[in-house]
């Protein structure tokens, strides 16, 4: 089903003037024909006064970035997309199955504010109901709940995403799915799970995240932009039939699950310590080599192999130690 725009019916003001003029004429006619004793014309005027409010139901006001999907006796007749004052068949009804759906997103129905109007009259209640049936065409943000998902190494991680989306085809959104907001939320959960399980949390060896058969350095933590883009494309494939456009997807939360967070933190600390020690040892070895070469070039002192080994050992202890060294000065003979 494709959307059919009804933008040519912006004649609401003319219809309102005509209806009010007919009401004024009916009132004047009742008075006039009552004085003359003409009961048939007066009955016609009274009938109009009784049912003349029905055409007023055909007046629709649409604000910018809003739309009304209209049906007539169950048949889709079109959508009012552009702002304006419209007059349509008064027996048309607006359809929006997601009007009262409240998710973690912007632009949803206000939290119970409409209940304050429950004591108002039927006409005002109908107006509020019509307002609820409008479909927002603005860019909206869905902040989906955090999910616990196993990455490609089997480690449970918690991840949350924010999805920017909007309705592009109101007919598909209303008639192709039961509730397009809930449908979007479920598809976001499914797409997120499918993409996250391809990546490790941190860079891991022998992991192919691109599907080309070659190991790469992709990870949830280090490749967040690429992961977000893949999540966005995955969601878009699933919601195209619902008339929705996914503009952007962003990772808002990423962490190891609580049950393994402490262990993974220790693992990261151990890895950092090992890397630091490797750097310290590499630097110490280079400094010892440089010291021996300089002593040999300048012929400051001649050391045999045993003394060289002792010097290397002492220098490495000094350079690689965790604490400040306390030197012992030998005042006697070197030999």
C-alpha positions in Angstrom: 0.0 0.0 0.0 1.3 3.4 -1.0 0.6 6.8 0.5 -1.9 9.0 -1.3 -1.7 12.7 -0.5 -4.8 14.8 -0.2 -3.2 18.2 -0.3 -5.8 19.6 -2.8 -8.5 19.9 -0.1 -7.3 23.0 1.7 -10.8 24.6 1.7 -11.5 24.3 5.4 -12.1 28.1 5.9 -14.6 28.3 3.0 -16.5 25.3 4.3 -16.5 26.8 7.8 -17.9 30.1 6.6 -20.6 28.3 4.5 -21.7 26.1 7.5 -21.9 29.0 9.8 -23.8 31.0 7.2 -26.3 28.2 6.8 -26.7 28.0 10.6 -27.4 31.8 10.7 -29.9 31.4 7.8 -31.6 28.5 9.6 -32.0 30.5 12.8 -33.4 33.4 10.9 -35.6 31.1 8.8 -37.1 29.5 12.0 -38.0 32.9 13.3 -39.4 34.1 10.0 -41.4 31.0 9.1 -42.7 30.7 12.7 -44.3 34.2 12.4 -45.8 33.4 9.0 -47.0 30.0 10.1 -45.2 28.0 7.4 -44.4 24.8 9.2 -42.7 22.8 6.4 -39.9 25.4 5.8 -39.6 25.9 9.5 -39.2 22.1 10.0 -36.4 22.1 7.4 -34.6 24.8 9.3 -35.0 22.9 12.6 -33.6 19.7 11.0 -30.6 21.6 9.8 -30.0 23.1 13.2 -30.1 19.6 14.6 -27.8 17.9 12.1 -25.8 20.9 10.8 -22.9 20.1 13.2 -22.1 17.0 11.3 -20.2 18.8 8.5 -18.1 20.4 11.2 -16.5 17.0 11.8 -15.0 17.2 8.3 -12.8 20.2 9.3 -9.2 19.1 9.9 -6.3 21.2 11.1 -2.8 19.9 10.3 0.3 21.5 11.7 3.8 21.5 10.1 5.5 18.0 10.3 2.2 16.3 11.1 0.0 14.0 9.1 -3.5 12.5 9.3 -4.3 9.1 7.7 -8.0 9.0 6.8 -10.3 6.1 6.2 -13.9 6.1 5.1 -15.9 3.1 6.2 -12.7 1.0 6.5 -11.2 2.1 3.1 -8.1 4.1 3.0 -8.8 7.4 1.1 -5.6 9.4 1.6 -3.3 11.3 3.9 -3.2 15.0 4.9 0.6 15.7 5.0 1.0 19.4 4.6 0.0 22.1 7.1 -3.3 23.8 6.5 -7.0 23.9 7.2 -8.8 21.1 5.4 -12.4 20.0 4.7 -13.0 16.3 4.0 -15.9 13.9 4.2 -17.2 14.3 7.8 -17.6 10.6 8.1 -13.9 10.0 7.6 -11.9 8.8 10.6 -8.2 9.2 11.4 -6.2 6.1 12.0 -3.0 5.8 14.1 -2.6 2.5 16.0 0.5 3.8 17.7 -1.1 7.0 19.1 -1.0 5.9 22.7 2.1 3.8 22.6 4.7 5.2 25.0 8.3 4.1 24.5 11.7 5.5 25.6 11.6 8.1 22.8 10.9 11.7 22.0 7.6 12.9 20.6 5.4 10.3 22.3 2.0 10.9 23.8 2.2 13.1 26.9 2.1 11.2 30.2 -1.5 11.4 31.0 -2.1 15.0 30.2 -5.0 14.2 28.0 -6.8 12.7 31.0 -7.5 16.2 32.3 -9.9 16.7 29.4 -12.0 13.7 30.2 -14.6 16.0 31.9 -15.1 18.1 28.8 -17.9 17.8 26.3 -18.2 15.5 23.4 -16.9 17.9 20.8 -13.8 18.7 22.7 -13.2 15.1 23.5 -13.5 14.4 19.8 -10.9 17.1 19.1 -8.5 15.6 21.6 -9.0 12.2 20.1 -8.3 13.6 16.7 -5.1 15.3 18.0 -3.9 11.9 19.3 -4.5 10.3 15.9 -2.0 12.6 14.2 1.3 11.0 13.0 4.4 13.0 13.7 6.7 13.4 10.7 9.5 14.9 12.7 12.9 13.3 13.4 12.4 11.3 16.6 14.9 9.6 18.9 14.4 6.1 20.3 16.6 5.4 23.3 16.2 1.6 23.5 16.7 -0.3 26.7 20.2 -1.8 27.4 20.6 -5.4 26.4 22.9 -8.1 27.6 24.5 -9.8 24.6 27.3 -12.2 24.2 30.1 -11.0 21.9 31.9 -13.2 19.4 34.1 -14.6 22.2 31.1 -15.5 24.4 31.7 -12.7 26.9 28.4 -11.0 28.1 28.3 -7.3 27.4 25.7 -4.7 28.1 25.0 -2.2 25.3 22.4 0.5 24.6 21.7 2.4 21.4 19.9 5.6 20.4 18.2 5.6 17.0 17.1 8.7 15.1 14.2 7.9 12.8 11.1 9.4 11.1 8.0 8.3 9.3 8.3 8.6 5.5 5.2 6.7 4.3 2.2 7.1 6.6 0.1 4.5 4.8 2.8 1.8 5.2 3.3 2.8 8.9 -0.4 2.5 9.7 -1.5 -0.5 7.6 1.6 -2.7 7.0 2.4 -3.3 10.6 0.2 -3.4 13.7 2.1 -0.7 15.7 5.0 0.9 14.0 6.6 2.2 17.2 6.7 -1.2 18.9 7.7 -2.7 15.6 10.7 -0.4 15.4 11.7 -1.1 19.0 11.7 -4.8 18.4 13.6 -4.6 15.2 16.2 -2.4 17.0 16.7 -5.1 19.6 17.0 -7.8 17.0 19.4 -5.9 14.8 21.6 -4.9 17.7 21.9 -8.5 18.8 22.8 -9.7 15.3 25.6 -7.1 14.9 27.1 -7.2 18.4 27.6 -11.0 18.3 30.0 -10.5 15.3 32.5 -8.3 17.3 34.6 -8.9 20.3 34.5 -6.3 23.1 38.2 -5.6 22.7 40.6 -6.4 19.8 41.1 -10.2 19.7 43.4 -12.3 17.5 42.0 -14.5 14.7 38.6 -12.7 14.6 36.9 -11.8 11.3 34.4 -9.1 11.7 34.0 -8.1 8.1 33.1 -11.5 6.6 36.0 -11.4 4.1 37.8 -14.4 5.7 40.7 -12.3 6.9 41.3 -11.5 10.6 41.1 -7.8 11.5 41.2 -5.5 14.5 37.5 -4.7 14.7 35.9 -4.4 18.1 33.0 -2.9 19.9 35.1 -0.5 21.8 37.5 0.5 19.1 35.2 0.5 16.1 32.1 2.1 17.5 31.5 4.2 14.4 31.6 1.2 12.1 29.4 -0.9 14.5 26.8 1.9 14.7 26.7 2.2 10.9 26.1 -1.5 10.5 23.4 -1.4 13.2 21.7 1.5 11.3 21.8 -0.4 8.0 20.5 -3.6 9.6 17.6 -1.8 11.2 16.8 0.0 7.9 16.5 -3.3 6.1 13.9 -4.5 8.6 11.7 -1.3 8.8 11.5 -0.3 5.2 8.2 -2.1 4.7 6.8 -0.1 7.7 7.5 3.2 6.0 10.2 4.3 8.4 13.6 5.8 7.7 16.5 5.3 10.0 18.7 8.4 10.0 21.4 7.5 12.4 22.2 5.0 15.2 24.6 5.7 18.0 26.0 3.5 20.8 25.1 5.2 24.1 26.3 2.6 26.6 28.9 -0.2 26.4 30.3 -2.2 29.2 31.0 -5.7 30.3 28.1 -7.4 32.2 28.4 -7.1 36.0 29.2 -10.7 36.6 32.4 -10.6 34.6 33.3 -6.9 34.9 35.7 -7.3 37.8 37.5 -10.2 36.1 37.8 -8.3 32.8 39.1 -5.3 34.7 41.8 -7.4 36.3 42.6 -8.8 32.8 42.9 -5.3 31.4 45.1 -4.2 34.3 47.4 -7.3 33.8 47.6 -6.6 30.1 48.6 -3.0 30.8 51.2 -4.0 33.4 52.7 -6.5 30.9 52.9 -3.9 28.2 54.5 -1.4 30.5 57.0 -4.0 31.7 57.9 -4.9 28.1 58.5 -1.2 27.4 60.6 -0.8 30.5 62.8 -3.9 29.8 63.3 -2.8 26.1 64.4 0.6 27.3 66.7 -0.8 30.0 68.4 -3.2 27.6 69.0 -0.3 25.2 70.5 1.8 28.0 72.8 -1.0 29.1 74.0 -1.6 25.6 74.7 2.1 25.1 76.6 2.3 28.5 78.8 -0.7 27.6 79.5 0.7 24.1 80.4 4.2 25.5 82.7 2.7 28.1 84.4 0.6 25.5 84.8 3.5 23.0 86.2 5.9 25.5 88.3 3.2 27.1 87.3 4.4 30.6 87.6 1.0 32.1 88.4 -2.5 30.9 86.0 -5.2 32.1 86.2 -8.9 31.7 83.1 -11.0 30.9 82.3 -11.7 34.5 82.5 -8.0 35.4 80.4 -7.1 32.4 77.7 -9.6 33.4 77.7 -8.2 37.0 77.4 -4.6 35.6 74.6 -5.6 33.3 72.8 -7.3 36.1 73.1 -4.3 38.4 72.0 -1.8 35.8 68.9 -3.9 34.9 68.0 -4.2 38.6 68.3 -0.4 38.9 66.4 0.4 35.7 63.6 -2.2 36.0 63.0 -2.0 39.7 59.6 -0.8 41.1 61.3 1.2 43.9 64.1 3.6 44.1 67.5 1.9 44.6 69.9 2.5 47.4 73.4 2.2 46.0 76.3 0.6 47.9 79.6 2.4 47.3 82.6 0.1 47.1 85.7 2.0 48.4 88.1 -0.9 48.0 89.7 -2.4 45.0 87.5 -3.4 42.0 89.3 -6.7 42.0 
